[in-house]
């Protein structure tokens, strides 16, 4: 997924500031390249997964080949 972001599809979201009162589930040691922020990993970003699927559905991205 980080390879897709580096290619410009999809474009990363604008970074947001850290929350003033983070919840107990907030994980500052994890980084998401799509959100350009902390709390989860890029590979587990649901918003990125949905964005990529939308790009495949509208023909902007081709479906990746299946592994052997």
mmCIF file of the N, C-alpha and C atoms, coordinates in Angstrom:
data_MODEL
# 
_entry.id   MODEL 
# 
loop_
_atom_site.group_PDB 
_atom_site.id 
_atom_site.type_symbol 
_atom_site.label_atom_id 
_atom_site.label_alt_id 
_atom_site.label_comp_id 
_atom_site.label_asym_id 
_atom_site.label_entity_id 
_atom_site.label_seq_id 
_atom_site.pdbx_PDB_ins_code 
_atom_site.Cartn_x 
_atom_site.Cartn_y 
_atom_site.Cartn_z 
_atom_site.occupancy 
_atom_site.B_iso_or_equiv 
_atom_site.pdbx_formal_charge 
_atom_site.auth_seq_id 
_atom_site.auth_comp_id 
_atom_site.auth_asym_id 
_atom_site.auth_atom_id 
_atom_site.pdbx_PDB_model_num 
ATOM 1   N N  . UNK A 1 1  ? 0.815   -1.188  0.000   1.00 0.00 ? 1  UNK A N  1 
ATOM 2   C CA . UNK A 1 1  ? 0.000   0.000   0.000   1.00 0.00 ? 1  UNK A CA 1 
ATOM 3   C C  . UNK A 1 1  ? 0.860   1.253   0.000   1.00 0.00 ? 1  UNK A C  1 
ATOM 4   N N  . UNK A 1 2  ? 1.976   1.205   0.676   1.00 0.00 ? 2  UNK A N  1 
ATOM 5   C CA . UNK A 1 2  ? 2.842   2.378   0.679   1.00 0.00 ? 2  UNK A CA 1 
ATOM 6   C C  . UNK A 1 2  ? 3.386   2.657   -0.715  1.00 0.00 ? 2  UNK A C  1 
ATOM 7   N N  . UNK A 1 3  ? 3.564   1.615   -1.526  1.00 0.00 ? 3  UNK A N  1 
ATOM 8   C CA . UNK A 1 3  ? 4.010   1.795   -2.909  1.00 0.00 ? 3  UNK A CA 1 
ATOM 9   C C  . UNK A 1 3  ? 2.949   2.564   -3.701  1.00 0.00 ? 3  UNK A C  1 
ATOM 10  N N  . UNK A 1 4  ? 1.673   2.262   -3.458  1.00 0.00 ? 4  UNK A N  1 
ATOM 11  C CA . UNK A 1 4  ? 0.586   2.985   -4.129  1.00 0.00 ? 4  UNK A CA 1 
ATOM 12  C C  . UNK A 1 4  ? 0.582   4.448   -3.727  1.00 0.00 ? 4  UNK A C  1 
ATOM 13  N N  . UNK A 1 5  ? 0.745   4.706   -2.454  1.00 0.00 ? 5  UNK A N  1 
ATOM 14  C CA . UNK A 1 5  ? 0.739   6.086   -1.970  1.00 0.00 ? 5  UNK A CA 1 
ATOM 15  C C  . UNK A 1 5  ? 1.891   6.863   -2.597  1.00 0.00 ? 5  UNK A C  1 
ATOM 16  N N  . UNK A 1 6  ? 3.068   6.235   -2.679  1.00 0.00 ? 6  UNK A N  1 
ATOM 17  C CA . UNK A 1 6  ? 4.225   6.913   -3.267  1.00 0.00 ? 6  UNK A CA 1 
ATOM 18  C C  . UNK A 1 6  ? 4.016   7.194   -4.750  1.00 0.00 ? 6  UNK A C  1 
ATOM 19  N N  . UNK A 1 7  ? 3.187   6.376   -5.432  1.00 0.00 ? 7  UNK A N  1 
ATOM 20  C CA . UNK A 1 7  ? 2.920   6.593   -6.851  1.00 0.00 ? 7  UNK A CA 1 
ATOM 21  C C  . UNK A 1 7  ? 1.915   7.727   -7.073  1.00 0.00 ? 7  UNK A C  1 
ATOM 22  N N  . UNK A 1 8  ? 1.258   8.194   -6.003  1.00 0.00 ? 8  UNK A N  1 
ATOM 23  C CA . UNK A 1 8  ? 0.308   9.290   -6.133  1.00 0.00 ? 8  UNK A CA 1 
ATOM 24  C C  . UNK A 1 8  ? -1.141  8.861   -6.196  1.00 0.00 ? 8  UNK A C  1 
ATOM 25  N N  . UNK A 1 9  ? -1.398  7.573   -6.139  1.00 0.00 ? 9  UNK A N  1 
ATOM 26  C CA . UNK A 1 9  ? -2.779  7.044   -6.130  1.00 0.00 ? 9  UNK A CA 1 
ATOM 27  C C  . UNK A 1 9  ? -2.917  6.062   -4.998  1.00 0.00 ? 9  UNK A C  1 
ATOM 28  N N  . UNK A 1 10 ? -3.610  6.353   -3.983  1.00 0.00 ? 10 UNK A N  1 
ATOM 29  C CA . UNK A 1 10 ? -4.294  7.601   -3.678  1.00 0.00 ? 10 UNK A CA 1 
ATOM 30  C C  . UNK A 1 10 ? -3.351  8.607   -3.032  1.00 0.00 ? 10 UNK A C  1 
ATOM 31  N N  . UNK A 1 11 ? -3.741  9.839   -3.065  1.00 0.00 ? 11 UNK A N  1 
ATOM 32  C CA . UNK A 1 11 ? -2.932  10.879  -2.424  1.00 0.00 ? 11 UNK A CA 1 
ATOM 33  C C  . UNK A 1 11 ? -3.151  10.802  -0.909  1.00 0.00 ? 11 UNK A C  1 
ATOM 34  N N  . UNK A 1 12 ? -2.068  10.934  -0.127  1.00 0.00 ? 12 UNK A N  1 
ATOM 35  C CA . UNK A 1 12 ? -2.231  10.931  1.337   1.00 0.00 ? 12 UNK A CA 1 
ATOM 36  C C  . UNK A 1 12 ? -3.118  12.080  1.789   1.00 0.00 ? 12 UNK A C  1 
ATOM 37  N N  . UNK A 1 13 ? -3.791  11.863  2.890   1.00 0.00 ? 13 UNK A N  1 
ATOM 38  C CA . UNK A 1 13 ? -4.629  12.899  3.488   1.00 0.00 ? 13 UNK A CA 1 
ATOM 39  C C  . UNK A 1 13 ? -3.739  13.944  4.153   1.00 0.00 ? 13 UNK A C  1 
ATOM 40  N N  . UNK A 1 14 ? -4.273  15.131  4.368   1.00 0.00 ? 14 UNK A N  1 
ATOM 41  C CA . UNK A 1 14 ? -3.527  16.160  5.090   1.00 0.00 ? 14 UNK A CA 1 
ATOM 42  C C  . UNK A 1 14 ? -3.324  15.700  6.526   1.00 0.00 ? 14 UNK A C  1 
ATOM 43  N N  . UNK A 1 15 ? -2.121  15.915  7.057   1.00 0.00 ? 15 UNK A N  1 
ATOM 44  C CA . UNK A 1 15 ? -1.890  15.507  8.450   1.00 0.00 ? 15 UNK A CA 1 
ATOM 45  C C  . UNK A 1 15 ? -2.786  16.270  9.416   1.00 0.00 ? 15 UNK A C  1 
ATOM 46  N N  . UNK A 1 16 ? -3.131  15.604  10.488  1.00 0.00 ? 16 UNK A N  1 
ATOM 47  C CA . UNK A 1 16 ? -3.934  16.240  11.525  1.00 0.00 ? 16 UNK A CA 1 
ATOM 48  C C  . UNK A 1 16 ? -3.120  16.264  12.815  1.00 0.00 ? 16 UNK A C  1 
ATOM 49  N N  . UNK A 1 17 ? -3.362  17.231  13.672  1.00 0.00 ? 17 UNK A N  1 
ATOM 50  C CA . UNK A 1 17 ? -2.610  17.291  14.928  1.00 0.00 ? 17 UNK A CA 1 
ATOM 51  C C  . UNK A 1 17 ? -2.969  16.125  15.840  1.00 0.00 ? 17 UNK A C  1 
ATOM 52  N N  . UNK A 1 18 ? -2.068  15.820  16.754  1.00 0.00 ? 18 UNK A N  1 
ATOM 53  C CA . UNK A 1 18 ? -2.336  14.782  17.743  1.00 0.00 ? 18 UNK A CA 1 
ATOM 54  C C  . UNK A 1 18 ? -3.505  15.220  18.617  1.00 0.00 ? 18 UNK A C  1 
ATOM 55  N N  . UNK A 1 19 ? -4.321  14.257  19.064  1.00 0.00 ? 19 UNK A N  1 
ATOM 56  C CA . UNK A 1 19 ? -5.446  14.630  19.929  1.00 0.00 ? 19 UNK A CA 1 
ATOM 57  C C  . UNK A 1 19 ? -4.950  15.149  21.282  1.00 0.00 ? 19 UNK A C  1 
ATOM 58  N N  . UNK A 1 20 ? -5.689  16.091  21.834  1.00 0.00 ? 20 UNK A N  1 
ATOM 59  C CA . UNK A 1 20 ? -5.315  16.650  23.144  1.00 0.00 ? 20 UNK A CA 1 
ATOM 60  C C  . UNK A 1 20 ? -5.544  15.628  24.257  1.00 0.00 ? 20 UNK A C  1 
ATOM 61  N N  . UNK A 1 21 ? -6.627  14.891  24.136  1.00 0.00 ? 21 UNK A N  1 
ATOM 62  C CA . UNK A 1 21 ? -6.963  13.862  25.126  1.00 0.00 ? 21 UNK A CA 1 
ATOM 63  C C  . UNK A 1 21 ? -7.159  12.530  24.398  1.00 0.00 ? 21 UNK A C  1 
ATOM 64  N N  . UNK A 1 22 ? -6.053  11.843  24.059  1.00 0.00 ? 22 UNK A N  1 
ATOM 65  C CA . UNK A 1 22 ? -6.196  10.603  23.295  1.00 0.00 ? 22 UNK A CA 1 
ATOM 66  C C  . UNK A 1 22 ? -6.900  9.512   24.108  1.00 0.00 ? 22 UNK A C  1 
ATOM 67  N N  . UNK A 1 23 ? -7.629  8.655   23.397  1.00 0.00 ? 23 UNK A N  1 
ATOM 68  C CA . UNK A 1 23 ? -8.322  7.550   24.054  1.00 0.00 ? 23 UNK A CA 1 
ATOM 69  C C  . UNK A 1 23 ? -7.298  6.494   24.482  1.00 0.00 ? 23 UNK A C  1 
ATOM 70  N N  . UNK A 1 24 ? -7.739  5.550   25.248  1.00 0.00 ? 24 UNK A N  1 
ATOM 71  C CA . UNK A 1 24 ? -6.859  4.478   25.721  1.00 0.00 ? 24 UNK A CA 1 
ATOM 72  C C  . UNK A 1 24 ? -6.370  3.612   24.566  1.00 0.00 ? 24 UNK A C  1 
ATOM 73  N N  . UNK A 1 25 ? -7.117  3.586   23.448  1.00 0.00 ? 25 UNK A N  1 
ATOM 74  C CA . UNK A 1 25 ? -6.724  2.763   22.298  1.00 0.00 ? 25 UNK A CA 1 
ATOM 75  C C  . UNK A 1 25 ? -5.735  3.477   21.363  1.00 0.00 ? 25 UNK A C  1 
ATOM 76  N N  . UNK A 1 26 ? -5.448  4.756   21.625  1.00 0.00 ? 26 UNK A N  1 
ATOM 77  C CA . UNK A 1 26 ? -4.521  5.517   20.791  1.00 0.00 ? 26 UNK A CA 1 
ATOM 78  C C  . UNK A 1 26 ? -3.116  4.938   20.933  1.00 0.00 ? 26 UNK A C  1 
ATOM 79  N N  . UNK A 1 27 ? -2.466  4.669   19.797  1.00 0.00 ? 27 UNK A N  1 
ATOM 80  C CA . UNK A 1 27 ? -1.137  4.051   19.791  1.00 0.00 ? 27 UNK A CA 1 
ATOM 81  C C  . UNK A 1 27 ? -0.154  4.977   19.076  1.00 0.00 ? 27 UNK A C  1 
ATOM 82  N N  . UNK A 1 28 ? 0.554   5.821   19.824  1.00 0.00 ? 28 UNK A N  1 
ATOM 83  C CA . UNK A 1 28 ? 1.439   6.805   19.206  1.00 0.00 ? 28 UNK A CA 1 
ATOM 84  C C  . UNK A 1 28 ? 2.659   6.204   18.512  1.00 0.00 ? 28 UNK A C  1 
ATOM 85  N N  . UNK A 1 29 ? 2.945   4.932   18.770  1.00 0.00 ? 29 UNK A N  1 
ATOM 86  C CA . UNK A 1 29 ? 4.112   4.298   18.143  1.00 0.00 ? 29 UNK A CA 1 
ATOM 87  C C  . UNK A 1 29 ? 3.794   3.685   16.774  1.00 0.00 ? 29 UNK A C  1 
ATOM 88  N N  . UNK A 1 30 ? 2.551   3.739   16.327  1.00 0.00 ? 30 UNK A N  1 
ATOM 89  C CA . UNK A 1 30 ? 2.165   3.221   15.015  1.00 0.00 ? 30 UNK A CA 1 
ATOM 90  C C  . UNK A 1 30 ? 1.965   4.395   14.057  1.00 0.00 ? 30 UNK A C  1 
ATOM 91  N N  . UNK A 1 31 ? 2.316   4.198   12.771  1.00 0.00 ? 31 UNK A N  1 
ATOM 92  C CA . UNK A 1 31 ? 2.248   5.289   11.795  1.00 0.00 ? 31 UNK A CA 1 
ATOM 93  C C  . UNK A 1 31 ? 1.505   4.838   10.544  1.00 0.00 ? 31 UNK A C  1 
ATOM 94  N N  . UNK A 1 32 ? 0.616   5.671   10.063  1.00 0.00 ? 32 UNK A N  1 
ATOM 95  C CA . UNK A 1 32 ? -0.115  5.433   8.821   1.00 0.00 ? 32 UNK A CA 1 
ATOM 96  C C  . UNK A 1 32 ? 0.329   6.469   7.793   1.00 0.00 ? 32 UNK A C  1 
ATOM 97  N N  . UNK A 1 33 ? 0.913   6.004   6.687   1.00 0.00 ? 33 UNK A N  1 
ATOM 98  C CA . UNK A 1 33 ? 1.386   6.917   5.644   1.00 0.00 ? 33 UNK A CA 1 
ATOM 99  C C  . UNK A 1 33 ? 0.215   7.608   4.941   1.00 0.00 ? 33 UNK A C  1 
ATOM 100 N N  . UNK A 1 34 ? -0.948  6.975   4.881   1.00 0.00 ? 34 UNK A N  1 
ATOM 101 C CA . UNK A 1 34 ? -2.112  7.583   4.227   1.00 0.00 ? 34 UNK A CA 1 
ATOM 102 C C  . UNK A 1 34 ? -2.638  8.747   5.064   1.00 0.00 ? 34 UNK A C  1 
ATOM 103 N N  . UNK A 1 35 ? -2.771  8.543   6.356   1.00 0.00 ? 35 UNK A N  1 
ATOM 104 C CA . UNK A 1 35 ? -3.236  9.610   7.240   1.00 0.00 ? 35 UNK A CA 1 
ATOM 105 C C  . UNK A 1 35 ? -2.117  10.554  7.651   1.00 0.00 ? 35 UNK A C  1 
ATOM 106 N N  . UNK A 1 36 ? -0.883  10.182  7.369   1.00 0.00 ? 36 UNK A N  1 
ATOM 107 C CA . UNK A 1 36 ? 0.290   10.942  7.787   1.00 0.00 ? 36 UNK A CA 1 
ATOM 108 C C  . UNK A 1 36 ? 0.236   11.237  9.281   1.00 0.00 ? 36 UNK A C  1 
ATOM 109 N N  . UNK A 1 37 ? -0.099  10.202  10.029  1.00 0.00 ? 37 UNK A N  1 
ATOM 110 C CA . UNK A 1 37 ? -0.210  10.364  11.465  1.00 0.00 ? 37 UNK A CA 1 
ATOM 111 C C  . UNK A 1 37 ? -0.116  9.036   12.181  1.00 0.00 ? 37 UNK A C  1 
ATOM 112 N N  . UNK A 1 38 ? -0.261  9.098   13.483  1.00 0.00 ? 38 UNK A N  1 
ATOM 113 C CA . UNK A 1 38 ? -0.104  7.928   14.326  1.00 0.00 ? 38 UNK A CA 1 
ATOM 114 C C  . UNK A 1 38 ? -1.447  7.317   14.705  1.00 0.00 ? 38 UNK A C  1 
ATOM 115 N N  . UNK A 1 39 ? -1.375  6.171   15.356  1.00 0.00 ? 39 UNK A N  1 
ATOM 116 C CA . UNK A 1 39 ? -2.488  5.440   15.952  1.00 0.00 ? 39 UNK A CA 1 
ATOM 117 C C  . UNK A 1 39 ? -2.780  4.109   15.266  1.00 0.00 ? 39 UNK A C  1 
ATOM 118 N N  . UNK A 1 40 ? -2.381  3.931   14.007  1.00 0.00 ? 40 UNK A N  1 
ATOM 119 C CA . UNK A 1 40 ? -2.551  2.632   13.342  1.00 0.00 ? 40 UNK A CA 1 
ATOM 120 C C  . UNK A 1 40 ? -1.537  2.519   12.205  1.00 0.00 ? 40 UNK A C  1 
ATOM 121 N N  . UNK A 1 41 ? -1.344  1.296   11.722  1.00 0.00 ? 41 UNK A N  1 
ATOM 122 C CA . UNK A 1 41 ? -0.407  1.039   10.629  1.00 0.00 ? 41 UNK A CA 1 
ATOM 123 C C  . UNK A 1 41 ? -1.074  1.260   9.278   1.00 0.00 ? 41 UNK A C  1 
ATOM 124 N N  . UNK A 1 42 ? -0.290  1.607   8.291   1.00 0.00 ? 42 UNK A N  1 
ATOM 125 C CA . UNK A 1 42 ? -0.799  1.817   6.938   1.00 0.00 ? 42 UNK A CA 1 
ATOM 126 C C  . UNK A 1 42 ? -1.509  0.570   6.429   1.00 0.00 ? 42 UNK A C  1 
ATOM 127 N N  . UNK A 1 43 ? -0.914  -0.597  6.633   1.00 0.00 ? 43 UNK A N  1 
ATOM 128 C CA . UNK A 1 43 ? -1.491  -1.840  6.109   1.00 0.00 ? 43 UNK A CA 1 
ATOM 129 C C  . UNK A 1 43 ? -2.801  -2.218  6.767   1.00 0.00 ? 43 UNK A C  1 
ATOM 130 N N  . UNK A 1 44 ? -3.119  -1.643  7.911   1.00 0.00 ? 44 UNK A N  1 
ATOM 131 C CA . UNK A 1 44 ? -4.390  -1.956  8.556   1.00 0.00 ? 44 UNK A CA 1 
ATOM 132 C C  . UNK A 1 44 ? -5.349  -0.764  8.534   1.00 0.00 ? 44 UNK A C  1 
ATOM 133 N N  . UNK A 1 45 ? -5.138  0.173   7.630   1.00 0.00 ? 45 UNK A N  1 
ATOM 134 C CA . UNK A 1 45 ? -5.966  1.373   7.531   1.00 0.00 ? 45 UNK A CA 1 
ATOM 135 C C  . UNK A 1 45 ? -7.220  1.074   6.699   1.00 0.00 ? 45 UNK A C  1 
ATOM 136 N N  . UNK A 1 46 ? -8.370  1.022   7.374   1.00 0.00 ? 46 UNK A N  1 
ATOM 137 C CA . UNK A 1 46 ? -9.617  0.712   6.687   1.00 0.00 ? 46 UNK A CA 1 
ATOM 138 C C  . UNK A 1 46 ? -9.993  1.781   5.674   1.00 0.00 ? 46 UNK A C  1 
ATOM 139 N N  . UNK A 1 47 ? -9.751  3.029   5.991   1.00 0.00 ? 47 UNK A N  1 
ATOM 140 C CA . UNK A 1 47 ? -10.094 4.107   5.060   1.00 0.00 ? 47 UNK A CA 1 
ATOM 141 C C  . UNK A 1 47 ? -9.279  3.983   3.774   1.00 0.00 ? 47 UNK A C  1 
ATOM 142 N N  . UNK A 1 48 ? -7.994  3.625   3.902   1.00 0.00 ? 48 UNK A N  1 
ATOM 143 C CA . UNK A 1 48 ? -7.156  3.423   2.720   1.00 0.00 ? 48 UNK A CA 1 
ATOM 144 C C  . UNK A 1 48 ? -7.646  2.236   1.911   1.00 0.00 ? 48 UNK A C  1 
ATOM 145 N N  . UNK A 1 49 ? -8.015  1.144   2.578   1.00 0.00 ? 49 UNK A N  1 
ATOM 146 C CA . UNK A 1 49 ? -8.533  -0.032  1.869   1.00 0.00 ? 49 UNK A CA 1 
ATOM 147 C C  . UNK A 1 49 ? -9.761  0.345   1.030   1.00 0.00 ? 49 UNK A C  1 
ATOM 148 N N  . UNK A 1 50 ? -10.673 1.095   1.623   1.00 0.00 ? 50 UNK A N  1 
ATOM 149 C CA . UNK A 1 50 ? -11.887 1.502   0.897   1.00 0.00 ? 50 UNK A CA 1 
ATOM 150 C C  . UNK A 1 50 ? -11.551 2.456   -0.248  1.00 0.00 ? 50 UNK A C  1 
ATOM 151 N N  . UNK A 1 51 ? -10.607 3.351   -0.041  1.00 0.00 ? 51 UNK A N  1 
ATOM 152 C CA . UNK A 1 51 ? -10.204 4.285   -1.088  1.00 0.00 ? 51 UNK A CA 1 
ATOM 153 C C  . UNK A 1 51 ? -9.590  3.539   -2.262  1.00 0.00 ? 51 UNK A C  1 
ATOM 154 N N  . UNK A 1 52 ? -8.739  2.560   -1.983  1.00 0.00 ? 52 UNK A N  1 
ATOM 155 C CA . UNK A 1 52 ? -8.123  1.767   -3.053  1.00 0.00 ? 52 UNK A CA 1 
ATOM 156 C C  . UNK A 1 52 ? -9.190  0.983   -3.805  1.00 0.00 ? 52 UNK A C  1 
ATOM 157 N N  . UNK A 1 53 ? -10.140 0.397   -3.084  1.00 0.00 ? 53 UNK A N  1 
ATOM 158 C CA . UNK A 1 53 ? -11.206 -0.347  -3.758  1.00 0.00 ? 53 UNK A CA 1 
ATOM 159 C C  . UNK A 1 53 ? -12.025 0.580   -4.652  1.00 0.00 ? 53 UNK A C  1 
ATOM 160 N N  . UNK A 1 54 ? -12.301 1.792   -4.202  1.00 0.00 ? 54 UNK A N  1 
ATOM 161 C CA . UNK A 1 54 ? -13.033 2.762   -5.031  1.00 0.00 ? 54 UNK A CA 1 
ATOM 162 C C  . UNK A 1 54 ? -12.236 3.089   -6.298  1.00 0.00 ? 54 UNK A C  1 
ATOM 163 N N  . UNK A 1 55 ? -10.912 3.234   -6.191  1.00 0.00 ? 55 UNK A N  1 
ATOM 164 C CA . UNK A 1 55 ? -10.071 3.518   -7.357  1.00 0.00 ? 55 UNK A CA 1 
ATOM 165 C C  . UNK A 1 55 ? -10.055 2.343   -8.333  1.00 0.00 ? 55 UNK A C  1 
ATOM 166 N N  . UNK A 1 56 ? -10.098 1.124   -7.816  1.00 0.00 ? 56 UNK A N  1 
ATOM 167 C CA . UNK A 1 56 ? -10.175 -0.063  -8.689  1.00 0.00 ? 56 UNK A CA 1 
ATOM 168 C C  . UNK A 1 56 ? -11.538 -0.101  -9.367  1.00 0.00 ? 56 UNK A C  1 
ATOM 169 N N  . UNK A 1 57 ? -12.596 0.148   -8.603  1.00 0.00 ? 57 UNK A N  1 
ATOM 170 C CA . UNK A 1 57 ? -13.953 0.105   -9.148  1.00 0.00 ? 57 UNK A CA 1 
ATOM 171 C C  . UNK A 1 57 ? -14.175 1.138   -10.247 1.00 0.00 ? 57 UNK A C  1 
ATOM 172 N N  . UNK A 1 58 ? -13.578 2.332   -10.110 1.00 0.00 ? 58 UNK A N  1 
ATOM 173 C CA . UNK A 1 58 ? -13.797 3.359   -11.136 1.00 0.00 ? 58 UNK A CA 1 
ATOM 174 C C  . UNK A 1 58 ? -12.765 3.303   -12.268 1.00 0.00 ? 58 UNK A C  1 
ATOM 175 N N  . UNK A 1 59 ? -11.850 2.323   -12.220 1.00 0.00 ? 59 UNK A N  1 
ATOM 176 C CA . UNK A 1 59 ? -10.902 2.124   -13.313 1.00 0.00 ? 59 UNK A CA 1 
ATOM 177 C C  . UNK A 1 59 ? -9.620  2.931   -13.210 1.00 0.00 ? 59 UNK A C  1 
ATOM 178 N N  . UNK A 1 60 ? -9.437  3.696   -12.143 1.00 0.00 ? 60 UNK A N  1 
ATOM 179 C CA . UNK A 1 60 ? -8.216  4.476   -11.974 1.00 0.00 ? 60 UNK A CA 1 
ATOM 180 C C  . UNK A 1 60 ? -7.021  3.562   -11.724 1.00 0.00 ? 60 UNK A C  1 
ATOM 181 N N  . UNK A 1 61 ? -7.227  2.514   -10.946 1.00 0.00 ? 61 UNK A N  1 
ATOM 182 C CA . UNK A 1 61 ? -6.186  1.517   -10.678 1.00 0.00 ? 61 UNK A CA 1 
ATOM 183 C C  . UNK A 1 61 ? -6.619  0.168   -11.234 1.00 0.00 ? 61 UNK A C  1 
ATOM 184 N N  . UNK A 1 62 ? -5.641  -0.610  -11.687 1.00 0.00 ? 62 UNK A N  1 
ATOM 185 C CA . UNK A 1 62 ? -5.919  -1.968  -12.137 1.00 0.00 ? 62 UNK A CA 1 
ATOM 186 C C  . UNK A 1 62 ? -5.879  -2.894  -10.935 1.00 0.00 ? 62 UNK A C  1 
ATOM 187 N N  . UNK A 1 63 ? -6.649  -3.962  -11.009 1.00 0.00 ? 63 UNK A N  1 
ATOM 188 C CA . UNK A 1 63 ? -6.639  -4.971  -9.952  1.00 0.00 ? 63 UNK A CA 1 
ATOM 189 C C  . UNK A 1 63 ? -5.257  -5.596  -9.910  1.00 0.00 ? 63 UNK A C  1 
ATOM 190 N N  . UNK A 1 64 ? -4.631  -5.681  -8.735  1.00 0.00 ? 64 UNK A N  1 
ATOM 191 C CA . UNK A 1 64 ? -3.302  -6.280  -8.665  1.00 0.00 ? 64 UNK A CA 1 
ATOM 192 C C  . UNK A 1 64 ? -3.346  -7.767  -8.984  1.00 0.00 ? 64 UNK A C  1 
ATOM 193 N N  . UNK A 1 65 ? -2.259  -8.320  -9.556  1.00 0.00 ? 65 UNK A N  1 
ATOM 194 C CA . UNK A 1 65 ? -2.266  -9.753  -9.853  1.00 0.00 ? 65 UNK A CA 1 
ATOM 195 C C  . UNK A 1 65 ? -2.274  -10.572 -8.588  1.00 0.00 ? 65 UNK A C  1 
ATOM 196 N N  . UNK A 1 66 ? -2.910  -11.738 -8.649  1.00 0.00 ? 66 UNK A N  1 
ATOM 197 C CA . UNK A 1 66 ? -2.948  -12.612 -7.499  1.00 0.00 ? 66 UNK A CA 1 
ATOM 198 C C  . UNK A 1 66 ? -1.604  -13.329 -7.360  1.00 0.00 ? 66 UNK A C  1 
ATOM 199 N N  . UNK A 1 67 ? -1.167  -13.564 -6.134  1.00 0.00 ? 67 UNK A N  1 
ATOM 200 C CA . UNK A 1 67 ? 0.106   -14.269 -5.949  1.00 0.00 ? 67 UNK A CA 1 
ATOM 201 C C  . UNK A 1 67 ? -0.012  -15.715 -6.411  1.00 0.00 ? 67 UNK A C  1 
ATOM 202 N N  . UNK A 1 68 ? 1.103   -16.311 -6.833  1.00 0.00 ? 68 UNK A N  1 
ATOM 203 C CA . UNK A 1 68 ? 1.043   -17.708 -7.304  1.00 0.00 ? 68 UNK A CA 1 
ATOM 204 C C  . UNK A 1 68 ? 0.716   -18.682 -6.201  1.00 0.00 ? 68 UNK A C  1 
# 
